[in-house]
Amino acid sequence: MATQAQRKAQKRAHILDVADRLFRQEGVKAVKVTDIAKAAGVSQVTIFNYFGTKLNLAHEVVVKETVDGYEEYEQLLDDPTLSFEEKAREMIRRESQTARQLHPDFVAFLVDDYQGKHGNFDSVTAYNDGRDDFWQKFLKLGRAEGQIRPEVSDAAIMAFTTMLINYIQSRPAGEEYQQPVELSSGLSEIFFHGMLKN
């Protein structure tokens, strides 16, 4: 039987999952706390008790997206039935699919969050916390299978991943993200095809 702390953690995680789905589909601005409460089967008071404000909830969704993304790709890297090339191509496919599913308003919120415009840099911290371990594992697998071009150093690849997050953080205020699919797909293509053997 779950303890009270476990039940609270489960409820909190459930609210985050519901908010994540709604923000992805409709954007942060359009979704009200009442919408999240109804979809999650909880009261508005419960949401405010757990997260304080809708802004805090949306911010935690971005952190969750970041952590979940690493976990998803870690599982992909651990899949013994796929070659390294298949894993890399699946990552590209998933990036494009995710970009197609995100409401433009949620993309804008996510970018603002990575720029610290919502009061802290927890999302960037979550990204950086998982970055080195994930990419080192990715590179080790690729090198072991001979699928990464030897003339492209690990240091160069890691620098590129840093440049991507720096690019997101440096976007001018008010600049719109009207083409998240094209941007995400294009950057993924450049990144992966630049390091992989043809």
Backbone torsions as a table, in degrees:
resi	resn	phi	psi	omega
1	MET	NA	134.7	-176.7
2	ALA	-70.5	142.0	175.9
3	THR	-76.4	169.0	178.6
4	GLN	-60.9	-40.7	179.6
5	ALA	-63.9	-39.0	178.3
6	GLN	-67.2	-40.5	178.8
7	ARG	-64.3	-40.3	178.4
8	LYS	-64.8	-41.1	178.8
9	ALA	-64.6	-39.5	178.6
10	GLN	-66.2	-42.1	179.2
11	LYS	-64.5	-42.9	179.4
12	ARG	-61.3	-45.4	179.0
13	ALA	-63.2	-38.1	178.8
14	HIS	-64.3	-43.9	178.3
15	ILE	-61.5	-43.3	178.1
16	LEU	-60.7	-43.2	179.1
17	ASP	-61.4	-44.8	-179.8
18	VAL	-65.0	-46.3	179.0
19	ALA	-61.1	-41.5	178.2
20	ASP	-57.2	-49.8	-179.4
21	ARG	-60.8	-45.3	-178.0
22	LEU	-68.0	-41.8	178.8
23	PHE	-63.9	-39.5	178.1
24	ARG	-61.8	-41.4	-174.8
25	GLN	-79.4	-39.4	-169.3
26	GLU	-119.7	-9.8	-176.6
27	GLY	89.8	158.2	-176.6
28	VAL	-70.4	-41.8	-176.0
29	LYS	-62.5	-40.8	-173.8
30	ALA	-76.1	-24.7	-175.7
31	VAL	-87.1	126.8	178.3
32	LYS	-97.8	159.7	177.4
33	VAL	-60.1	-34.4	178.0
34	THR	-62.8	-36.3	177.9
35	ASP	-64.1	-43.7	-179.5
36	ILE	-66.2	-44.1	-179.3
37	ALA	-60.0	-45.8	-179.2
38	LYS	-63.3	-46.5	-178.4
39	ALA	-67.1	-30.8	-179.2
40	ALA	-87.6	-12.1	-178.8
41	GLY	72.5	33.5	178.6
42	VAL	-131.3	172.5	177.3
43	SER	-87.2	160.6	174.6
44	GLN	-60.9	-37.1	-180.0
45	VAL	-59.4	-40.4	178.5
46	THR	-60.7	-43.8	179.5
47	ILE	-62.5	-44.8	179.7
48	PHE	-65.7	-34.8	177.8
49	ASN	-64.1	-37.0	-178.1
50	TYR	-81.7	-36.8	-169.8
51	PHE	-121.4	-12.5	178.4
52	GLY	83.1	-59.9	-178.8
53	THR	-141.0	164.2	175.2
54	LYS	-63.0	-36.9	178.2
55	LEU	-60.8	-45.3	177.7
56	ASN	-62.0	-40.2	178.5
57	LEU	-62.4	-46.9	179.9
58	ALA	-63.0	-39.4	177.5
59	HIS	-61.4	-43.8	179.7
60	GLU	-67.2	-28.1	174.2
61	VAL	-63.5	-41.4	179.0
62	VAL	-63.5	-42.9	177.0
63	VAL	-61.3	-43.5	178.7
64	LYS	-60.8	-44.2	178.4
65	GLU	-56.7	-42.3	-178.3
66	THR	-65.3	-49.5	-179.2
67	VAL	-64.6	-44.4	179.9
68	ASP	-62.8	-36.2	179.2
69	GLY	-61.4	-45.3	177.2
70	TYR	-61.9	-43.8	-178.6
71	GLU	-62.6	-41.2	179.8
72	GLU	-62.0	-45.3	-177.8
73	TYR	-74.2	-29.7	174.0
74	GLU	-61.9	-43.2	178.2
75	GLN	-62.6	-38.5	178.2
76	LEU	-63.9	-44.3	179.4
77	LEU	-63.2	-29.4	-179.1
78	ASP	-83.3	-3.8	-177.5
79	ASP	-72.1	111.7	-176.4
80	PRO	-75.1	-10.6	-177.0
81	THR	-86.6	-8.1	-177.5
82	LEU	-113.6	143.4	173.1
83	SER	-75.0	167.7	178.1
84	PHE	-60.6	-42.9	-180.0
85	GLU	-60.7	-41.7	178.1
86	GLU	-63.9	-38.1	178.0
87	LYS	-64.3	-45.1	179.8
88	ALA	-62.9	-43.2	-179.5
89	ARG	-67.3	-33.9	176.6
90	GLU	-67.2	-35.9	176.1
91	MET	-62.5	-43.3	177.8
92	ILE	-60.9	-45.3	-179.3
93	ARG	-60.8	-44.0	-178.8
94	ARG	-66.8	-38.6	177.9
95	GLU	-60.4	-45.1	179.7
96	SER	-64.9	-42.5	179.8
97	GLN	-63.2	-43.7	178.6
98	THR	-60.9	-45.6	-179.5
99	ALA	-59.9	-37.7	179.5
100	ARG	-67.6	-27.1	-175.5
101	GLN	-87.0	-14.3	-174.1
102	LEU	-87.3	130.9	174.5
103	HIS	-65.8	138.2	-178.8
104	PRO	-54.4	-34.4	178.9
105	ASP	-66.7	-35.6	177.4
106	PHE	-68.8	-38.3	176.9
107	VAL	-60.1	-45.0	179.4
108	ALA	-61.7	-41.7	178.7
109	PHE	-63.6	-44.1	-179.4
110	LEU	-59.1	-45.6	179.8
111	VAL	-63.4	-44.7	177.4
112	ASP	-59.3	-38.1	-179.4
113	ASP	-65.2	-41.5	177.5
114	TYR	-66.9	-20.5	177.1
115	GLN	-89.5	0.0	178.3
116	GLY	78.1	15.0	-176.2
117	LYS	-74.1	-8.5	179.5
118	HIS	-104.8	18.0	170.7
119	GLY	106.7	-14.1	176.7
120	ASN	-158.6	176.7	-177.8
121	PHE	-116.5	32.2	-179.0
122	ASP	-60.5	-35.4	-179.5
123	SER	-67.3	-40.0	177.5
124	VAL	-68.5	-38.6	177.0
125	THR	-61.1	-43.3	178.5
126	ALA	-62.8	-39.8	177.9
127	TYR	-63.0	-49.1	-177.3
128	ASN	-67.3	-34.3	179.9
129	ASP	-61.8	-36.1	-178.6
130	GLY	-94.5	-16.4	-170.8
131	ARG	-59.1	-57.5	-172.4
132	ASP	-62.6	-46.8	-179.6
133	ASP	-61.1	-44.2	-177.9
134	PHE	-63.6	-51.7	-174.8
135	TRP	-69.7	-31.7	175.9
136	GLN	-65.0	-39.7	177.0
137	LYS	-65.6	-43.7	178.9
138	PHE	-59.2	-48.7	-178.0
139	LEU	-66.2	-39.3	178.9
140	LYS	-61.5	-44.2	178.3
141	LEU	-63.6	-45.4	-178.6
142	GLY	-64.1	-41.2	178.9
143	ARG	-67.4	-40.4	-179.1
144	ALA	-61.5	-33.9	179.8
145	GLU	-92.6	1.6	178.8
146	GLY	68.3	27.4	-175.3
147	GLN	-99.5	-7.5	178.6
148	ILE	-104.6	131.4	-178.0
149	ARG	-57.5	126.5	-175.9
150	PRO	-64.7	-24.5	-179.4
151	GLU	-77.4	-9.4	177.2
152	VAL	-99.7	110.8	-175.4
153	SER	-76.3	157.3	174.6
154	ASP	-59.4	-38.8	-179.8
155	ALA	-61.6	-39.4	179.3
156	ALA	-66.5	-40.6	-179.9
157	ILE	-66.0	-43.3	178.7
158	MET	-65.4	-36.0	177.3
159	ALA	-63.6	-37.3	178.8
160	PHE	-64.6	-41.4	178.8
161	THR	-63.8	-35.1	177.0
162	THR	-67.6	-40.6	179.0
163	MET	-62.6	-35.2	179.6
164	LEU	-62.3	-47.2	-179.2
165	ILE	-69.2	-35.7	176.9
166	ASN	-64.9	-35.6	177.2
167	TYR	-62.8	-45.8	179.2
168	ILE	-62.0	-42.7	-177.6
169	GLN	-69.9	-21.3	-175.0
170	SER	-100.8	3.5	178.6
171	ARG	-58.9	134.6	-179.3
172	PRO	-59.8	147.3	177.5
173	ALA	-58.9	135.2	177.4
174	GLY	85.7	-9.5	178.8
175	GLU	-71.1	127.5	-173.0
176	GLU	-83.6	151.8	174.3
177	TYR	-108.1	78.4	-175.8
178	GLN	-83.1	-19.5	-174.1
179	GLN	-128.2	61.2	-178.3
180	PRO	-62.2	-32.9	-179.1
181	VAL	-65.2	-50.0	-177.9
182	GLU	-64.3	-42.1	-179.0
183	LEU	-64.6	-51.4	-178.4
184	SER	-62.8	-46.3	-179.1
185	SER	-63.4	-43.7	-178.4
186	GLY	-64.2	-45.0	179.4
187	LEU	-65.2	-38.7	177.7
188	SER	-63.8	-43.3	179.2
189	GLU	-61.3	-47.5	179.9
190	ILE	-59.8	-46.2	-176.6
191	PHE	-63.0	-55.5	-174.4
192	PHE	-71.2	-41.9	-178.3
193	HIS	-72.7	-21.1	176.5
194	GLY	-73.0	-24.2	-177.6
195	MET	-105.8	-24.6	-175.2
196	LEU	-85.7	147.9	172.6
197	LYS	-70.2	144.4	179.2
198	ASN	-81.4	NA	NA
